[in-house]
Amino acid sequence: MKRSRFILAAGAALVLPLAPLVAQDSMPPAPYAYRQLPDPAQEAKAQALMETLRCLKCQSQSIADSDASMAGDMRNEVRTRIAAGEQPEAIRQWLIDRYGDYVSYTPQVKPLTWPLFAAPAVFLALAALLLRGRFRRANLRKDKP
Amino acid sequence: MIAELGLAILWMAAALAVLQLVAGALALRPQGAGMVGVVRPVAVAQGVLVALSFAALITLFVTTDLSVKLVAENSHSAKPLIFKIAGTWGNHEGSMLLWVTIMSLAGGFVALVERRLPEKTLIATLAAQAFVSLGFYAFLLLASNPFARLPQPAPEGAGLNPLLQDIGLAFHPPTLYVGYVGLSIAFSFAVGALITRDVGPAFARAMRPWVLGAWIFLTVGITAGSYWAYYTLGWGGWWFWDPVENASLMPWLAATALLHSVSVLAARNALRAWTVMLGVIAFSMSMVGTFLVRSGILTSVHAFAVDPARGSFILALLAIYIGGALLLFALRAGTVTEGARFAFVSREAALVFNNVMLCGILGIVLVGTLYPLLTEAFGVKVSVGPPYFNPVSAIFAFPMLVVMAVGPLLRWKDDRGGRVAPVLAVPALLAVAVAGAAFASGVNTLPALGLGLGAGLALASLLPLRGRNLRRTPLPVWGMVVSHLGLAVAAMGMASESAFSIEKLAALTPGETRQVGPYALTLDRIDPVAGPNWTALQATVSARYAGGDAVVLTPQARVFANPPGTRTESALKTRWNGQLYVVLGEEGDDGRWQMRFWWKPFVPLIWLGGLLVGLGGLLALVGRVARDVKRLVAIDKITFRRERQGR
């Protein structure tokens, strides 16, 4: 069909100049943004850390899940530092110092987040209370003839 | 013209909702008998009118009427027809109109078919339903008119976000909305029953199909949404504990608890107050979800402040409905007794335990989702993500899986643990063996436990069928078995994905090969291709599983022009034992192409399990409705005979 051929031609004309433009997005891509560390143990460590760091430019994605150039730079940073032998938690702290608590998907324990960590305990206690009351009543009933 | 007509019809529907509320309230008074006949027809008419109004909006999108603001801002003349239609609800105003449409249609349907409930309770239910929908009418008509015109027609529409131009969008939001709205019906039933103080098995049986229906749609909606995120976002993630996802998960958790407690109420006349409470919570959660998604508060508290009218409106609705319902509950709860009692070891007790566990997970998700908003108010932005949600929800989820295996085997009212223990020995051993083996081979604690519990539960979920004649087993029993099996299957899929996924990032020139798990992957070539409103670079990749024949995969990197944007189109190859996931990235300076590969063993089990859960719900629904229809026909016959004899 004529129309589809036109679209194809237009498409090719559009894609060809766009491709380098897209590539330019993150000027020279950081070396470890899209490359894994050669040592699988180190890469696993880096991966585990990256999954718990927030991509600051995206909505609710970790830097391990994002094409944003900033996420790429952060992946590079994490992999480089892991390769240099830094501990994951030290890297996290470094990033928090730079970007604030927001960057870490693992909430930091501090007075402001105490309620967050108390929540599971509170819910567990509530659940125990609720169940206990119900079952105690049930048992009382059972004792009666 | 169509826009004005749609708006006029919407106003008329809102007026009918007012009438439905007032007539309903009057009919409930002792001297209000004259109003009884009004409520049902009005509810039906209201449903029809809103549907017409929604049809008008769809027409505007299909014809791309650019003088309408909403169309100009969200559509484009060059968009494929299916996305023009789906674009109707791919925006704020349209999705709210869709919400009201589904809600009023459902209300009209209740008015048409419901005959088990005492007339007064039904009228109270329809009045409550009108009250809820009025809030949404007000929201639409006063704060987000979908039919507003532009002073000057736009030359061309702004288009739809490329991420949303996907067949998943066409079905995802309506599916979730049907679920939310089904819960609003359950809520209205609960309020109606509270008003007339008539909480019992008849009420539970009337409410159950709606809860079941809502729950099926939520299940399928969440499953589909997760798969959609999995293949469109291009990084192999399937659940992000994103607030929007949590907004759909919370009503599901509450609905799951409600579904089980409604069944106890219907079968055993127990858990009355608890069921009503869960009805209120379930709808509250869908309102909280709507508020989170629609107010813009998620991106940040500041985005909320930019357009506070809408957010405040939903917040006010939320306060009125939930506050009002809780107040009513508090006033009436004393008069609603808990009903029949049961022992510590009984099916009811197992159901109560899991209800509490579900509420525990719900509480965790709610706190984790809202906490960042809270700290932002104190000037500190924090993130709460998978490292919090995964282990903390597991505290409640794992005991729940154990009790799920045991509960269906217990008898109602009173049972002995010793009776079921021998039957459960095999699944328990299987669970321990699988978890132990996974643990020994270096799998982390959570996925190892997930694998073990999933395997044990999968086996145990089939046990209720033992000793039964499979042909004569009632459909609801099949439904329970299939749903529980589905949850076990999904749990194994999740654990397997987390434990065994292999990720490989590679920079390839055409002709190069990489090994990823059992697959050898060769990049054959890169070509430009074009679609109706996008252009793309497409990689052709040959994948050989364990040295076998090549399968061709074609991942794309798409570029959209209206509005400008990019989207990776991942290519998937599903096998019985896992899924290969291939993504094309950018071209590097050295002419190599960045490619991302994942081999995810058994990952499709996540969505297969989700679908099984939904299928189980469907079986139960069909079984229940068929039985109800049979009973109604029988009652009709009896009344008919009596009338004839009376003559």
Interface residues (C-beta under 8 A of the other chain):
Chain A: I7 L8 A10 G11 A12 L14 V15 L16 L18 A19 P20 V22 A23 D25 P28 P29 Y34 R35 Q36 Q47 E51 T52 R54 Q59 S60 Q61 S62 A64 D65 S66 D67 G100 D101 Y102 V103 S104 Y105 T106 P107 Q108 L112 T113 P115 L116 A119 P120 F123 L124 A127 L130 L131 R134 F135 R137 A138 N139 R141 K142
Chain B: L233 G234 W235 G236 G237 F240 W241 D242 P243 V244 L298 T299 R341 F342 A343 F344 A349 V352 F353 V356 M357 C359 G360 G363 I364 V367 G368 Y371 T375 F378 V380 K381 V382 S383 V384 G385 P386 P387 Y388 V392 I395 F396 D414 E503 K504 L505 A507 P528 V529 A530 G531 P532 T535 A536 L537 A557 V559 A561 T566 T568 G585 E586 E587 G588 D589 Q594 R596
